Amino acid sequence: MITFWLLALVLLVSALLLLLWPVLRVRQHQAEEDRTALNVALYQERLADLQGQLDQGTLSGELFEQGRLEAERELLDDTATGAPRQRASLGMTLPLIASLLVPVAGTGLYMVWGSSDQVSESLAQQPLMAQQQAVEALMKRIPTLEQEHEREAAVNELIGRLEDIVRLQPEAADVWFFLGRHYMGEQRHADAANAFARTMDVAGRQPEILAQWAQAQFFAGGNSWNADLQDAVDVILSADPHDATTLGFVGIAAFESGNFNVARDAWNRLLDSLDPRDPSAAAVLTGIERAEKAVAEYGEPNPAASAGPVLPALPDPATLSESGRVAVRISLAPELEGTLAPEASVFVFARSPQSGQLPLAAQRLTVADLPAEVVLSDADAVMSQLQLSKAQDIKVQASIAADGNASAPDWTSATQDAVVDSANVLELVISQPAGNQ
């Protein structure tokens, strides 16, 4: 802000100089006029002196003429550089009043129409913008570093600059979240818990942030369980009963506290939501086996267990079947009837942009069941966090796979746009080879 006012002062001084310059010039011209008048008086005095000598006979007419010409030449030389005589004088009062009014009027107008608060804010943002630009440069440079020590130094610089950013801009939720994840990796659990708490202060108690905070808080508190952690687990698993981060954490906390049956149940639920090809599925399965051995050894429940997490029950499937409903009628094209094996698998599924190639919901029938009318709902969700009731731009389709592999169908129907909980029944006629889609 000081820079702004200094620039404003420079502009004000410049304006005053422009305003007062004519007055200053008039005074200079007046001084030049006074000097010219003095030169004329001296010329007249010298001419009178020469005339007196001529009258007395001490000076010849020829010498008088030479003296007069010399005096005239000197007068012309002295006045050659002078300014033209001013015919009118400019008063000082009006320019001085105007000079005083310029800063007063400028300040008043700026207070009415100016934006000093925005200028101050812009100047205050300069250090933050510098840090953000440095962070962007580091994010681009770090992947290109091959030496481990160089990468480590760059990462440390990155974290330092991110910490500067949240000091300058405490509401930067994404930066707080990034720092929390970094602190967890560095085993700085107390710092991580604080970072995730600051994230929630800005972004709210979103389940994914709350799950990260619960883990960090658990480890920061010496692996002890408390009501705040249980409340976080309840909130998260009520929103998504198969939240992988929370189920993994609940399993760890339960095992640490000796509640081996809770650990087993949490990890079993986690395993059910994982793709069998996921590398982490093997680690979860190992944890389940350890928990089952501990249950067999110490009993269910373990009498010596300390306070630990309680795993909320899964939602009632009957309740889920009443939400996100999409009714479809599946049939074979006339030309396919009698040409397919009755035991061939029929799949009806719904997708959306949020689920990609993974179906939101699916049911399995056989060719012998056709024609059939089915209702897809949240109870048919392939993954609990992907529910029909929460999806948009839903499309349904049916297919037949002779070998039972849903990802490699032989025949399909056209896709139909669906609206959840609508009374309409969509017609899906399986009629085209899968390769013709």
Secondary structure, DSSP 8 states (H G I E B T S, - for coil): -HHHHHHHHHHHHHHHHHHHHHHHHHHHHHHHHHHHHHHHHHHHHHHHHHHHHHHHTSS-HHHHHHHHHHHHHHHHHHHTTS----SS---SHHHHHHHHHHHHHHHHHHHHH--HHHHHHHHHHHHHHHHHHHHHHHHHHGGG--SHHHHHHHHHHHHHHHHHHHHH-TT-HHHHHHHHHHHHHTT-HHHHHHHHHHHHHHH---HHHHHHHHHHHHHHTTS---HHHHHHHHHHHHH-TT-HHHHHHHHHHHHHTT-HHHHHHHHHHHHHHS-TTSHHHHHHHHHHHHHHHHHHHH-SS-TT--S---------HHHHTTSS-EEEEEEE-GGGTTTS-TTSEEEEEEE-TTTTTS-SEEEEEEGGG-SEEEEE-GGGBSSTTS-GGG-SSEEEEEEEETTS-TTS-SEEE--EEE-TT-S-EEEEEEEEEGGG-
